[in-house]
């Protein structure tokens, strides 16, 4: 398990990329930071002899957004992702096409989320699906949070992915 941390500080908290305002991403910074994350993952995979076909990104909110951006910009770096409260990270442009046909993605989003509106999550799901990713999208009635039913669905999804790959253990 690798647990990198964003290098941008906002109000004393680490983030993965800068924002221009709540819900408005600095897309140039998102792009640059996703390149850094892809480089980190590639170096770690090499250094620790990790199988690239088993690397799964997991993130909530800002972490989910950088994972989604990295998938959309560097399609082969992750085998899949668990994106919790994620938005379309490349807001001002349609991402170039990358082949995500071997990627599986679980998304959970709140229908009353005022920080990551459901339409942004749906746009991301569409962008991933259009590029071939197998997306499972769980909508919950909450806001910008990870309620127990969403966490349970994410764990179940990870177990299914691991079982399909012939791996044992619990998520």
C-alpha positions as CSV (number, residue, x, y, z in Angstrom):
1,X,0.0,0.0,0.0
2,X,1.3,3.4,-1.0
3,X,-0.1,6.5,0.5
4,X,1.3,9.6,-1.2
5,X,0.2,13.0,0.0
6,X,-0.6,16.2,-2.0
7,X,2.0,18.9,-1.8
8,X,-0.3,21.9,-2.1
9,X,-1.4,23.6,1.1
10,X,-4.7,25.3,1.4
11,X,-5.9,26.7,4.8
12,X,-3.3,24.5,6.6
13,X,-4.5,21.3,4.8
14,X,-2.7,19.3,2.2
15,X,-4.4,19.1,-1.2
16,X,-3.3,17.5,-4.5
17,X,-3.8,20.6,-6.6
18,X,-4.8,24.3,-6.4
19,X,-8.3,25.6,-6.7
20,X,-9.4,29.0,-7.9
21,X,-12.5,28.8,-5.7
22,X,-14.7,26.1,-4.1
23,X,-15.5,23.7,-6.9
24,X,-13.3,25.6,-9.5
25,X,-10.1,23.7,-10.2
26,X,-6.8,25.2,-11.5
27,X,-6.8,22.7,-14.4
28,X,-3.2,23.5,-15.4
29,X,-2.1,22.6,-11.8
30,X,-4.3,19.5,-11.9
31,X,-2.5,18.4,-15.1
32,X,0.9,19.1,-13.7
33,X,0.2,17.4,-10.4
34,X,-1.3,14.3,-12.1
35,X,2.0,14.0,-14.0
36,X,3.9,14.1,-10.7
37,X,1.6,11.4,-9.2
38,X,2.0,9.2,-12.3
39,X,5.7,9.5,-12.0
40,X,5.6,8.7,-8.3
41,X,3.5,5.6,-9.0
42,X,5.7,4.4,-11.8
43,X,8.9,4.9,-9.7
44,X,7.3,3.1,-6.7
45,X,6.1,0.2,-8.9
46,X,9.6,-0.2,-10.2
47,X,11.3,0.2,-6.8
48,X,8.9,-2.2,-4.9
49,X,8.4,-4.6,-7.8
50,X,4.6,-3.9,-7.9
51,X,2.5,-5.4,-10.6
52,X,1.0,-2.5,-12.6
53,X,-2.1,-4.6,-13.3
54,X,-2.8,-4.6,-9.5
55,X,-2.4,-0.9,-8.8
56,X,-5.7,0.6,-7.6
57,X,-6.1,4.3,-6.7
58,X,-8.4,5.2,-3.8
59,X,-9.3,8.7,-3.0
60,X,-12.0,10.9,-1.4
61,X,-12.8,14.4,-2.8
62,X,-9.5,16.1,-3.8
63,X,-7.7,12.7,-3.7
64,X,-10.4,11.2,-5.9
65,X,-10.1,14.1,-8.3
66,X,-6.3,13.7,-8.7
67,X,-6.8,9.9,-9.2
68,X,-9.4,10.5,-11.8
69,X,-7.2,13.1,-13.6
70,X,-4.3,10.7,-13.5
71,X,-6.5,8.0,-15.1
72,X,-7.7,10.3,-17.8
73,X,-4.3,11.7,-18.6
74,X,-2.1,8.6,-17.9
75,X,-4.5,5.7,-18.6
76,X,-2.0,2.9,-18.0
77,X,-0.8,4.0,-14.6
78,X,-3.7,2.6,-12.6
79,X,-5.5,-0.7,-13.1
80,X,-8.6,0.9,-11.6
81,X,-9.8,3.3,-9.0
82,X,-12.2,3.9,-6.1
83,X,-13.4,7.5,-6.5
84,X,-15.4,8.9,-3.6
85,X,-17.1,12.3,-4.0
86,X,-15.2,12.9,-7.2
87,X,-15.8,15.6,-9.9
88,X,-14.7,15.9,-13.5
89,X,-11.1,17.1,-12.8
90,X,-10.4,18.7,-16.2
91,X,-13.3,21.0,-16.0
92,X,-12.5,23.4,-18.8
93,X,-11.8,20.9,-21.5
94,X,-12.8,17.4,-22.7
95,X,-9.9,15.1,-21.9
96,X,-8.0,13.5,-24.9
97,X,-9.0,9.9,-25.6
98,X,-7.0,7.3,-23.7
99,X,-7.7,3.6,-23.7
100,X,-9.2,2.7,-20.3
101,X,-10.7,-0.6,-21.5
102,X,-8.7,-2.5,-18.9
103,X,-9.7,-0.2,-16.0
104,X,-12.4,-0.8,-13.5
105,X,-13.8,2.2,-11.5
106,X,-16.1,2.4,-8.5
107,X,-17.6,5.8,-7.8
108,X,-19.8,6.9,-4.9
109,X,-21.4,10.4,-4.8
110,X,-24.0,12.2,-2.8
111,X,-27.0,13.5,-4.6
112,X,-27.2,16.5,-2.3
113,X,-23.4,17.2,-2.3
114,X,-22.9,21.0,-2.6
115,X,-19.1,20.7,-2.9
116,X,-19.0,18.1,-5.6
117,X,-22.4,18.4,-7.4
118,X,-23.8,15.1,-8.7
119,X,-23.7,16.5,-12.3
120,X,-19.9,16.8,-12.1
121,X,-19.7,13.2,-10.8
122,X,-21.9,12.0,-13.6
123,X,-19.8,13.9,-16.2
124,X,-16.7,12.1,-14.8
125,X,-18.5,8.7,-15.0
126,X,-19.4,9.5,-18.6
127,X,-15.8,10.5,-19.5
128,X,-14.4,7.3,-18.0
129,X,-17.1,5.1,-19.7
130,X,-16.5,6.7,-23.1
131,X,-12.9,5.7,-22.8
132,X,-13.8,2.1,-22.1
133,X,-13.6,1.9,-18.3
134,X,-16.1,-0.3,-16.5
135,X,-17.7,2.1,-14.1
136,X,-20.0,1.2,-11.2
137,X,-21.6,4.3,-9.9
138,X,-23.3,4.4,-6.4
139,X,-25.4,7.4,-5.7
140,X,-26.4,8.0,-2.1
141,X,-28.8,10.6,-0.7
142,X,-26.1,12.4,1.4
143,X,-23.8,15.3,0.8
144,X,-20.0,15.5,0.7
145,X,-19.3,12.5,2.9
146,X,-18.7,8.8,2.9
147,X,-21.7,7.3,4.6
148,X,-21.5,3.6,5.7
149,X,-23.6,2.3,2.8
150,X,-21.2,3.9,0.3
151,X,-18.2,2.5,2.1
152,X,-19.8,-1.0,2.2
153,X,-20.4,-0.8,-1.5
154,X,-16.8,0.2,-2.2
155,X,-15.5,-2.6,-0.1
156,X,-17.8,-5.1,-1.8
157,X,-16.6,-3.8,-5.2
158,X,-12.9,-4.1,-4.2
159,X,-13.5,-7.7,-3.0
160,X,-15.1,-8.5,-6.4
161,X,-12.2,-7.0,-8.3
162,X,-9.7,-9.0,-6.2
163,X,-11.7,-12.2,-6.6
164,X,-11.9,-11.7,-10.4
165,X,-8.1,-11.3,-10.3
166,X,-7.7,-14.5,-8.3
167,X,-6.5,-12.6,-5.2
168,X,-7.4,-13.4,-1.6
169,X,-8.0,-11.3,1.4
170,X,-10.5,-8.6,2.4
171,X,-10.6,-5.0,1.3
